[in-house]
């Protein structure tokens, strides 16, 4: 993409306009205040833009991170959140150095969509106290907090706050449909603030005083006695910062032509951003999908756009803090409710739900776990369930099919010998993976085969073999040997020999030279075995094979 500084400056200014109410809202929603949201957007936004792996990524406070931070604030207080941000920054840098960014591609789409849906629900529910104009009830579970806030509203309704929140949300949603390029979030917040000031609405509680500038960097919030107990929440924050940032960078790549982010460098930049933000009182940050999308759509071509966004927000902090402090909390709640609604991509959800039943199950399970439990638990649960369902689907591809041996008989044989061979030799073709999730299901059926003298295993269509599959195969061969049934194998691939050899299965198959490259060779050996045991009469000399006859494997 050709760089254009003028377009970058314009894109950065547009993103800053969009980001201002979001930064204020997420700061308030996190429990650290609007100034924390602004500090995060300025500091983390600038650092991630300079050192990240995407030219178009915009970073700052996000709704998903806010969801994680609320219970941390309730348990450890604001200083605990700042310390968690520092630890998470170190952990994310560690992920970058371990080159873990590439593994983002392994997260199923159903988990990502379910995660996004759950986050949208939680963000919306978290805004209920401010939207209803009631004090935020204590607690970590968003459903319980929402229920208590609704109860408080019933006892003492604040129609002013509810009207402002719904009005802001409605203007944003309706305006985005008709004029998607207009920053209706800022328009709606300015309008709500003007109405509250002009009519002296007592029910519209303002943000309150903001510092006219960023605080001096400090580590005074670190309490060494708390470090041990903050490791677990820091792991959750680091996991979310990495996941959301890489997902956002992928979205930016998908919206452009020729852009490709460096996932490990992006993690490094996000780690540095999370190290820097707490020093200035900021909350942990991630790549912000919505702001990144605005950046791309408004024509950004380089990191200059994201840096401009951070610089504009810094100018607002220093020059317009008194005005910003008058914004009603209910108006910010309306902004976040509209943001939560716009996060839900109904088309993507419908497409995934229709794709397979497994995708639908994983999507719903991840979304429910996000609301009821915890974001990191939700991703882990979704990933584990998706993996289990995928294993089941792969295991179903493994099949054991009996095949006709007479078509591959070498030489000329009479009808009577054909009948005898078909009666005493049975061949099975194994298709698909021979591994722990499938081997027991179908291989043990072989143990019950009856009234035959020779079993031929055609293995050229086996796609993979693990230790469990090799052990089960060895067990089956041993059982058949004990019953006096000879087991011959054909078509074993070179890449599968190590697993079979390591557990001794290959030695059993090689017993008395019973492993063959092709099925006709195995059938010829089976026929010789029947002659040797007296089941068949001595065979005539075989007809030489012509050059046009291709052996089947």
Order of alpha helices (4+ residues) and beta strands (2+ residues): alpha-alpha-beta-alpha-alpha-alpha-alpha-alpha-alpha-alpha-alpha-beta-alpha-alpha-alpha-alpha-alpha-alpha-alpha-beta-alpha-beta-alpha-beta-beta-alpha-beta-alpha-alpha-beta-alpha
